[in-house]
Amino acid sequence: MKTSKKEQILSLFAEGQKQPERIGTKVGAAPSYVAQVLREAGLLKNYFDLYTSTKEAVNVYSKTFANRLGFKTKKVAERSVNFLDRCYRGFKNRNDRTGQHQALVAGLTMFNRARGIGKNEEASVFQQWLIKCLSD
């Protein structure tokens, strides 16, 4: 019987291999997939990249965007961009450059995630917003 990638990942972790990048190389999986498997098993904390969950706060701004962004449909992407834009403008009005940066990072993350799974129309919504913000 063939061992699944998930089982291989968990086994390598149990054997002492703790770095998602190295485990991924050994099993032929992306580090973000390895991190997802390990996080779901409660074995890995404080690992974040473009494709891991953003349910946990990475910084003080993370909670602003938690559970507020998506791209399931173009309408959801547009609603997300409207929210990002309100946040971005609010941070700008308060001279909070870090907050503005975090809004841009959130938008770029959503763009890349949508594009990465082939949701090009939804990705375009985020792309156009990013271009607009960076042109201001």
Backbone as a chain_set.jsonl record, in Angstrom:
{"seq": "MKTSKKEQILSLFAEGQKQPERIGTKVGAAPSYVAQVLREAGLLKNYFDLYTSTKEAVNVYSKTFANRLGFKTKKVAERSVNFLDRCYRGFKNRNDRTGQHQALVAGLTMFNRARGIGKNEEASVFQQWLIKCLSD", "coords": {"N": [[0.843, -1.18, 0.0], [0.552, 2.203, -0.859], [2.012, 4.996, 0.698], [0.499, 7.995, 1.694], [1.13, 11.473, 0.828], [0.558, 13.138, 2.95], [0.746, 11.385, 5.131], [3.456, 10.731, 4.902], [4.61, 13.213, 5.411], [3.845, 13.691, 8.088], [5.15, 11.549, 9.273], [7.887, 12.094, 8.734], [8.135, 14.446, 10.214], [7.686, 13.458, 12.796], [9.953, 11.926, 13.008], [11.833, 13.817, 13.43], [12.426, 15.771, 11.57], [11.909, 19.072, 11.096], [11.572, 21.291, 9.444], [9.513, 22.767, 7.101], [10.296, 23.263, 4.425], [12.35, 21.419, 3.855], [11.081, 18.985, 4.369], [9.11, 19.135, 2.412], [10.69, 18.988, 0.082], [11.612, 16.375, 0.275], [9.254, 14.842, 0.068], [8.083, 15.746, -2.206], [6.366, 17.99, -2.23], [4.857, 21.231, -1.881], [6.195, 23.685, 0.376], [4.176, 25.154, 1.683], [2.0, 23.402, 1.625], [2.977, 21.346, 3.217], [3.243, 22.772, 5.612], [0.548, 23.35, 6.077], [-0.517, 20.769, 6.538], [0.922, 20.047, 8.834], [0.137, 22.093, 10.585], [-2.625, 21.623, 10.78], [-2.512, 19.242, 12.134], [-1.721, 20.117, 14.547], [0.952, 20.447, 15.033], [2.651, 22.44, 14.193], [3.388, 25.791, 14.634], [3.23, 29.337, 14.141], [4.085, 29.55, 11.459], [3.88, 31.065, 8.424], [2.857, 31.678, 5.159], [2.196, 32.631, 1.776], [0.127, 30.852, 1.063], [-0.79, 29.588, 3.35], [-3.164, 29.373, 6.017], [-4.783, 32.349, 7.181], [-5.94, 32.621, 9.602], [-4.899, 32.94, 12.128], [-3.537, 35.633, 13.975], [-0.959, 37.497, 12.55], [0.185, 39.908, 12.91], [-0.563, 43.118, 14.454], [-2.373, 44.192, 12.696], [-3.562, 42.132, 11.378], [-5.971, 41.133, 12.458], [-7.786, 42.969, 11.575], [-8.323, 42.265, 8.966], [-9.085, 39.63, 9.108], [-11.204, 36.978, 8.243], [-12.611, 38.56, 6.463], [-12.028, 38.776, 3.81], [-12.203, 37.471, 0.498], [-12.524, 35.396, -2.489], [-14.295, 33.817, -3.797], [-16.294, 34.252, -5.672], [-16.705, 36.705, -8.304], [-18.186, 38.78, -7.272], [-17.803, 38.493, -4.511], [-15.068, 39.003, -4.424], [-15.084, 41.682, -5.247], [-16.482, 42.855, -3.107], [-14.623, 42.361, -1.121], [-12.471, 43.931, -2.011], [-13.621, 46.457, -1.792], [-13.807, 46.614, 0.981], [-11.052, 46.458, 1.638], [-10.224, 48.834, 0.433], [-11.583, 50.793, 1.938], [-10.298, 50.379, 4.402], [-7.627, 50.933, 3.684], [-7.811, 53.66, 2.907], [-8.683, 54.732, 5.349], [-6.443, 54.167, 6.994], [-4.643, 55.777, 5.638], [-5.706, 58.346, 6.095], [-5.178, 58.535, 8.794], [-2.509, 58.745, 8.79], [-1.106, 56.351, 8.913], [1.194, 54.557, 7.805], [2.119, 51.949, 7.979], [-0.237, 50.501, 8.344], [-1.459, 51.042, 5.88], [0.341, 49.734, 4.225], [-0.074, 47.089, 5.102], [-2.702, 46.668, 4.241], [-2.3, 46.735, 1.479], [-0.615, 44.5, 1.234], [-2.399, 42.498, 2.017], [-4.253, 42.682, -0.082], [-2.58, 42.01, -2.249], [-1.905, 39.418, -1.529], [-4.417, 38.153, -1.726], [-4.867, 38.508, -4.468], [-2.753, 36.931, -5.533], [-3.407, 34.403, -4.476], [-5.922, 33.906, -5.658], [-5.251, 33.991, -8.395], [-3.452, 31.905, -8.428], [-5.021, 29.62, -8.263], [-6.382, 29.684, -10.564], [-8.505, 31.506, -10.765], [-8.953, 33.851, -12.492], [-10.544, 36.081, -13.227], [-11.513, 36.954, -10.767], [-9.074, 37.452, -9.531], [-8.241, 39.599, -11.032], [-9.815, 41.676, -10.08], [-8.651, 42.324, -7.624], [-6.117, 42.984, -8.578], [-6.593, 45.293, -10.144], [-7.368, 47.082, -8.155], [-5.024, 47.231, -6.628], [-3.267, 48.391, -8.497], [-4.516, 50.859, -8.815], [-4.252, 51.937, -6.19], [-1.467, 52.091, -5.962], [-0.927, 53.933, -7.858], [-1.843, 56.302, -6.921]], "CA": [[0.0, 0.0, 0.0], [1.324, 3.434, -0.994], [1.838, 5.967, 1.777], [0.106, 9.309, 1.178], [2.05, 12.573, 1.142], [0.232, 13.595, 4.297], [1.347, 10.424, 6.068], [4.906, 10.892, 4.809], [4.94, 14.477, 6.094], [3.706, 13.478, 9.532], [6.2, 10.616, 9.671], [9.165, 12.818, 8.742], [8.104, 15.367, 11.347], [7.841, 12.629, 14.003], [11.341, 11.455, 13.022], [12.708, 14.917, 13.811], [12.571, 16.798, 10.522], [10.965, 20.113, 11.507], [11.498, 22.386, 8.485], [8.59, 22.47, 5.995], [10.98, 23.284, 3.132], [13.077, 20.15, 3.685], [10.083, 17.912, 4.269], [8.512, 19.275, 1.089], [11.634, 18.474, -0.912], [11.666, 14.91, 0.398], [7.997, 14.177, -0.343], [7.6, 16.319, -3.463], [5.217, 18.859, -1.941], [5.188, 22.629, -1.586], [6.306, 23.947, 1.815], [2.898, 25.608, 2.233], [1.168, 22.212, 1.862], [3.56, 20.695, 4.399], [2.856, 23.589, 6.77], [-0.886, 23.158, 6.305], [-0.69, 19.442, 7.143], [1.461, 20.088, 10.2], [-0.704, 22.982, 11.405], [-3.888, 20.929, 11.048], [-2.224, 18.192, 13.111], [-1.32, 20.772, 15.79], [2.388, 20.254, 15.212], [3.43, 23.586, 13.735], [2.823, 27.107, 14.931], [4.028, 30.483, 13.691], [4.584, 29.461, 10.085], [2.936, 31.713, 7.539], [3.288, 32.065, 3.826], [1.1, 33.075, 0.925], [-0.984, 29.909, 0.936], [-1.267, 29.036, 4.615], [-4.318, 30.074, 6.566], [-4.53, 33.602, 7.885], [-6.864, 32.663, 10.735], [-4.174, 33.411, 13.303], [-2.969, 36.965, 13.786], [0.468, 37.567, 12.298], [0.573, 41.196, 13.483], [-1.723, 43.822, 15.014], [-3.307, 44.527, 11.624], [-4.18, 40.909, 10.854], [-7.362, 40.97, 12.891], [-8.613, 43.867, 10.761], [-8.679, 41.601, 7.718], [-9.493, 38.245, 9.357], [-12.557, 36.562, 7.847], [-13.265, 39.641, 5.724], [-11.586, 38.791, 2.417], [-12.413, 36.239, -0.244], [-12.575, 35.516, -3.941], [-15.074, 32.682, -4.293], [-16.93, 34.765, -6.89], [-16.282, 38.073, -8.597], [-18.909, 39.657, -6.339], [-17.101, 38.396, -3.226], [-13.803, 39.726, -4.611], [-15.399, 43.124, -5.261], [-16.812, 43.228, -1.727], [-13.35, 42.348, -0.403], [-11.702, 45.104, -2.437], [-14.265, 47.626, -1.171], [-13.371, 46.623, 2.377], [-9.636, 46.828, 1.645], [-10.101, 50.24, 0.082], [-11.988, 51.576, 3.117], [-9.207, 50.263, 5.375], [-6.465, 51.646, 3.149], [-8.083, 55.108, 3.013], [-8.697, 55.057, 6.78], [-5.047, 54.209, 7.438], [-4.013, 56.955, 5.018], [-6.203, 59.526, 6.817], [-4.545, 58.554, 10.114], [-1.059, 58.726, 8.556], [-0.609, 55.048, 9.354], [1.811, 53.945, 6.624], [2.189, 50.506, 8.196], [-1.574, 49.992, 8.056], [-1.633, 51.089, 4.424], [1.151, 48.647, 3.68], [-0.726, 45.816, 5.408], [-3.856, 46.548, 3.342], [-1.749, 46.367, 0.174], [-0.145, 43.112, 1.339], [-3.597, 41.645, 2.018], [-4.764, 42.682, -1.45], [-1.653, 41.247, -3.083], [-2.067, 38.013, -1.143], [-5.665, 37.66, -2.32], [-4.614, 38.445, -5.903], [-1.924, 35.765, -5.815], [-4.154, 33.174, -4.171], [-6.943, 33.716, -6.701], [-4.552, 33.671, -9.647], [-2.808, 30.601, -8.254], [-5.967, 28.519, -8.494], [-7.046, 29.882, -11.848], [-9.653, 32.415, -10.696], [-8.353, 35.048, -13.085], [-11.471, 37.22, -13.166], [-11.508, 37.409, -9.38], [-7.739, 38.008, -9.295], [-8.198, 40.889, -11.715], [-10.452, 42.673, -9.208], [-7.607, 42.742, -6.681], [-5.047, 43.603, -9.352], [-6.98, 46.66, -10.51], [-7.337, 47.896, -6.938], [-3.621, 47.46, -6.298], [-2.739, 49.359, -9.457], [-5.112, 52.168, -8.46], [-3.626, 52.438, -4.961], [-0.06, 52.395, -6.195], [-0.854, 55.072, -8.767], [-2.248, 57.515, -6.183]], "C": [[0.894, 1.251, 0.0], [0.986, 4.397, 0.152], [1.513, 7.325, 1.166], [1.157, 10.355, 1.551], [1.827, 13.063, 2.566], [0.871, 12.676, 5.341], [2.874, 10.54, 6.078], [5.363, 12.138, 5.567], [4.909, 14.286, 7.607], [4.796, 12.554, 10.065], [7.565, 11.314, 9.743], [9.242, 13.794, 9.911], [8.356, 14.597, 12.642], [9.273, 12.116, 14.138], [12.335, 12.575, 13.331], [12.933, 15.983, 12.753], [11.511, 17.865, 10.775], [10.768, 21.224, 10.481], [10.608, 22.02, 7.298], [9.277, 22.429, 4.627], [11.678, 21.955, 2.865], [12.117, 18.97, 3.565], [9.464, 17.937, 2.876], [9.397, 18.731, -0.005], [11.642, 16.951, -0.905], [10.408, 14.214, -0.12], [7.434, 14.718, -1.651], [6.364, 17.174, -3.282], [5.715, 20.273, -1.652], [5.28, 22.819, -0.075], [4.984, 24.403, 2.44], [1.953, 24.436, 2.487], [1.664, 21.478, 3.101], [3.129, 21.442, 5.657], [1.384, 23.409, 7.102], [-1.15, 21.825, 6.999], [-0.239, 19.467, 8.598], [0.632, 20.982, 11.117], [-2.023, 22.304, 11.756], [-3.709, 19.831, 12.087], [-1.786, 18.777, 14.454], [0.165, 20.679, 16.065], [3.238, 21.468, 14.856], [2.686, 24.867, 14.044], [3.766, 28.162, 14.353], [4.717, 30.287, 12.347], [3.516, 30.058, 9.191], [3.591, 31.947, 6.193], [2.034, 32.393, 3.027], [-0.109, 32.153, 0.962], [-1.412, 29.247, 2.232], [-2.4, 29.912, 5.132], [-3.918, 31.356, 7.273], [-5.485, 33.746, 9.078], [-6.195, 33.19, 11.998], [-3.527, 34.76, 12.999], [-1.46, 36.886, 13.618], [1.024, 38.859, 12.886], [-0.702, 41.907, 13.955], [-2.769, 44.164, 13.949], [-4.076, 43.309, 11.114], [-5.649, 40.772, 11.227], [-8.313, 41.888, 12.125], [-9.156, 43.144, 9.537], [-9.206, 40.176, 7.898], [-10.963, 38.018, 9.008], [-13.318, 37.632, 7.073], [-12.966, 39.617, 4.231], [-11.827, 37.429, 1.759], [-12.448, 36.495, -1.735], [-13.349, 34.351, -4.557], [-15.779, 33.039, -5.603], [-16.404, 36.17, -7.133], [-16.949, 39.045, -7.624], [-18.225, 39.649, -4.959], [-15.773, 39.143, -3.305], [-14.035, 41.233, -4.588], [-15.73, 43.628, -3.869], [-15.524, 43.299, -0.89], [-12.516, 43.577, -0.733], [-12.308, 46.38, -1.855], [-13.847, 47.747, 0.292], [-11.905, 47.044, 2.482], [-9.453, 48.317, 1.381], [-10.5, 51.144, 1.253], [-10.876, 51.556, 4.172], [-8.009, 51.09, 4.935], [-6.641, 53.153, 3.296], [-8.106, 55.559, 4.477], [-7.293, 55.138, 7.347], [-4.352, 55.45, 6.885], [-4.424, 58.225, 5.755], [-5.572, 59.662, 8.201], [-3.01, 58.574, 10.017], [-0.412, 57.449, 9.062], [-0.073, 54.3, 8.132], [1.901, 52.422, 6.773], [0.839, 49.863, 7.904], [-1.86, 49.977, 6.562], [-0.882, 49.932, 3.777], [0.468, 47.299, 3.912], [-1.969, 45.604, 4.538], [-3.389, 46.139, 1.948], [-1.267, 44.914, 0.17], [-1.335, 42.152, 1.31], [-4.188, 41.558, 0.612], [-3.888, 41.867, -2.388], [-1.751, 39.753, -2.786], [-3.318, 37.424, -1.781], [-5.523, 37.54, -3.839], [-3.84, 37.171, -6.251], [-2.64, 34.452, -5.537], [-5.183, 32.887, -5.254], [-6.287, 33.299, -8.012], [-3.946, 32.278, -9.582], [-3.727, 29.425, -8.464], [-6.819, 28.75, -9.733], [-8.281, 30.755, -11.832], [-9.198, 33.792, -11.19], [-9.258, 36.267, -13.039], [-11.49, 37.82, -11.767], [-10.16, 38.047, -9.038], [-7.632, 39.403, -9.889], [-8.81, 42.005, -10.864], [-9.415, 43.216, -8.215], [-6.486, 43.471, -7.409], [-5.375, 45.057, -9.69], [-6.956, 47.585, -9.297], [-5.891, 48.226, -6.552], [-2.996, 48.504, -7.219], [-3.242, 50.771, -9.125], [-4.423, 52.744, -7.222], [-2.189, 52.87, -5.205], [0.136, 53.57, -7.143], [-1.183, 56.391, -8.068], [-1.065, 58.266, -5.636]], "O": [[1.859, 1.34, 0.758], [-0.177, 4.577, 0.513], [2.178, 7.758, 0.224], [1.961, 10.154, 2.461], [2.775, 13.363, 3.293], [1.463, 13.145, 6.314], [3.503, 10.458, 7.133], [6.371, 12.116, 6.273], [5.841, 14.675, 8.311], [5.303, 12.75, 11.17], [8.305, 11.137, 10.71], [10.297, 13.949, 10.526], [9.142, 15.029, 13.485], [9.754, 11.896, 15.249], [13.531, 12.326, 13.478], [13.571, 16.999, 13.026], [10.319, 17.575, 10.674], [9.859, 22.037, 10.645], [10.907, 21.075, 6.567], [8.884, 21.645, 3.763], [11.598, 21.426, 1.756], [12.326, 18.068, 2.754], [9.311, 16.896, 2.237], [8.91, 18.078, -0.929], [11.675, 16.318, -1.96], [10.489, 13.121, -0.681], [6.428, 14.216, -2.152], [5.426, 17.101, -4.076], [6.854, 20.471, -1.231], [4.534, 22.191, 0.676], [4.7, 24.08, 3.593], [1.187, 24.459, 3.45], [0.87, 21.042, 3.934], [2.707, 20.834, 6.64], [1.013, 23.325, 8.273], [-1.929, 21.766, 7.951], [-0.934, 18.968, 9.482], [0.446, 20.666, 12.292], [-2.489, 22.396, 12.892], [-4.637, 19.52, 12.835], [-1.51, 18.033, 15.395], [0.594, 20.818, 17.21], [4.422, 21.513, 15.188], [1.499, 25.003, 13.747], [4.945, 27.9, 14.111], [5.813, 30.804, 12.126], [2.371, 29.606, 9.198], [4.746, 32.365, 6.114], [0.932, 32.42, 3.575], [-1.247, 32.619, 0.9], [-2.32, 28.415, 2.218], [-2.555, 31.059, 4.715], [-2.853, 31.44, 7.884], [-5.794, 34.858, 9.505], [-6.844, 33.812, 12.838], [-3.034, 34.99, 11.895], [-0.765, 36.286, 14.438], [2.179, 38.913, 13.307], [-1.795, 41.349, 13.861], [-3.931, 44.401, 14.279], [-5.126, 43.452, 10.489], [-6.471, 40.349, 10.413], [-9.509, 41.613, 12.039], [-10.292, 43.37, 9.118], [-9.717, 39.58, 6.95], [-11.842, 38.771, 9.427], [-14.548, 37.606, 7.034], [-13.583, 40.357, 3.465], [-11.673, 36.381, 2.387], [-12.407, 37.637, -2.193], [-13.09, 33.951, -5.693], [-15.848, 32.224, -6.524], [-15.741, 36.754, -6.276], [-16.333, 40.024, -7.203], [-18.093, 40.696, -4.325], [-15.393, 39.838, -2.363], [-13.264, 41.974, -3.977], [-15.302, 44.718, -3.489], [-15.366, 44.191, -0.056], [-11.926, 44.193, 0.154], [-11.575, 47.289, -1.467], [-13.569, 48.842, 0.78], [-11.553, 47.883, 3.311], [-8.634, 48.977, 2.02], [-9.833, 52.142, 1.526], [-10.552, 52.588, 4.761], [-7.447, 51.853, 5.72], [-5.733, 53.846, 3.755], [-7.609, 56.636, 4.807], [-6.974, 56.063, 8.094], [-3.567, 56.094, 7.581], [-3.586, 59.089, 6.014], [-5.444, 60.769, 8.723], [-2.309, 58.439, 11.02], [0.705, 57.471, 9.579], [-0.785, 53.515, 7.507], [1.771, 51.695, 5.788], [0.776, 48.799, 7.286], [-2.431, 49.02, 6.04], [-1.404, 49.245, 2.898], [0.437, 46.459, 3.013], [-2.256, 44.474, 4.141], [-4.011, 45.293, 1.307], [-1.492, 44.187, -0.798], [-1.281, 41.112, 0.652], [-4.578, 40.479, 0.167], [-4.393, 41.119, -3.224], [-1.686, 38.927, -3.697], [-3.28, 36.316, -2.317], [-6.006, 36.574, -4.431], [-4.227, 36.427, -7.152], [-2.488, 33.491, -6.292], [-5.303, 31.752, -5.716], [-6.733, 32.351, -8.659], [-3.933, 31.556, -10.579], [-3.268, 28.337, -8.81], [-7.844, 28.098, -9.928], [-9.043, 30.749, -12.799], [-9.078, 34.748, -10.423], [-8.778, 37.381, -12.83], [-11.484, 39.04, -11.602], [-10.107, 39.06, -8.34], [-7.0, 40.285, -9.308], [-8.364, 43.15, -10.928], [-9.323, 44.425, -8.001], [-5.965, 44.468, -6.909], [-4.533, 45.942, -9.539], [-6.565, 48.747, -9.409], [-5.578, 49.362, -6.195], [-2.279, 49.394, -6.762], [-2.483, 51.739, -9.154], [-4.052, 53.918, -7.212], [-1.754, 53.906, -4.703], [1.226, 54.137, -7.225], [-0.843, 57.465, -8.563], [-1.235, 59.302, -4.994]]}, "num_chains": 1, "name": "protein.A"}
